[in-house]
Structure formats: C-alpha cells, structure tokens
Amino acid sequence: MKNLFIVANWKANKTEEEALLWFKNIEEGLSKHTIDFEHKEIVVCPSVFLLPILSHYIRTQELPMQLGSQDISQFGRGPYTGEVPASLLHKYIRFCLIGHSERRKLLHEDDKILEKKADIAVGSIALPIFCVESHKQKVPEGIKIVAYEPVGAIGTGSPDTPENARIVAATLKEKYDIPYVLYGGSVTSQNVKSFTSMPSIDGVLVGGASLDPLEFLKVVENA
Ligand code: PGA
C-alpha cells in the first residue's frame, strides 16, 4: 500500500482553547476509528502562535501527528517586523506550506518571493509543501512535495475531478521530478478516496473539512 500525507490547513482559524479541544476530540476519536498510521502521515498546519503549545501537547500525549506552518518568511532572523523566520520555527515543525493561493492573491507573493521562501525552507525545514494552482506554475528546485490546488476548488465545495487531478499530478511529477504530489480543494470525507486512489496522488491538503475534528478523522480514515 502506498504512503499518504493527510495535511490539515486550518488557515486563520482557532483560538488556543479551540485548538486544544480539537486535539482532545481527535484523541478520543482515535479509539473509535481504524487508522493505518504506518502508511498515513497526519500533519496539522495551525496558526503560527499555536505551534509551541500544540507541539508540547502532541509530544506529551504521544499523538501520531506532525505539525507544519502555513508559511515561512523569505528573510532570516533580524530586523523584519512581523516576520517568522525558519530558524525560530524549525523546532516545532517538520512541514511548511509555501505559496498557498490565498497568499499569492491576497499578499501578492510572486515567483521571486516564493523562490526565496523555498530556498530557505529546503535548507531548514524537513518537508516544505509547495502549493501550485496548475502544472504551469513554477516549482523551485529542491522541493519534494507539491500540493496541486486549483483556485476554483478552494473553499467552494466544487473539487476538481479526480481524473484531472491525476493528470496534473502526473505532469508535475514528470516536469519537476517530484516524488510526492497532493491534491487540495474542497476535499471531504466523502470524496477523499476518489483522489487518494489515483496512482499519481500521494495525499490531500484539507482546509474547511479539517476544522471539525470528527470530519477530519473521517477524512483520514477514508483516505
Ligand atoms: P478547502 O481548502 O479544503 O477548504 O477547499 C483547501 C486549502 O486551501 O488548502
């Protein structure tokens, strides 16, 4: 059986209390679900301010989960007000998202900025996940995981077709020599299997459906 990455992208949601309650619910729910953790890597990407407390929680409760950040600074440590550089983050995370379409659009992150971020992440974060909206967007060197997220599918309830996602994932793998491609955009517990059963798709990036712990557990179980 192949290995899958199931990545929760909480975006700008959840207070500290809500985040801890989510993890408590996941912990309780785990006993009721049969999840093959050997072959499924579960990653949660919360707001950056939650990383220390959640990393502590995951460690002390020995939960089979990893953390990721939703972004990484293009700068190092120093006079960059508001930025969170890789060197301050890396102790809490194994993964980080780069180039999510919301950041490309709302924060005007272009190829040049994303290349700097990827460069920094590749040198300091175990597994950066570079997001693209199509196979035409550039993937920087050194990236091993790409998330294909077509804009029209994000948060709309209208996912891409599994067949099209399969083709784009296969094209990305071939074009950039990438071992892992994830699909993201309106993934739910109902449709997840249609994507993860595709031979070129190695997991999913889940936004809205990851906010409810029980729905997220179902996504993981059904993947
Ligand atoms: P969605 O978001 O699952 O709510 O469509 C996915 C994402 O933006 O990563």
Residues whose N, C-alpha, C, O or C-beta is under 5 A from the ligand:
A	BS01	PGA	N9 A153 I154 G155 T156 G184 G185 S186 V187 L205 V206 G207 G208 A209
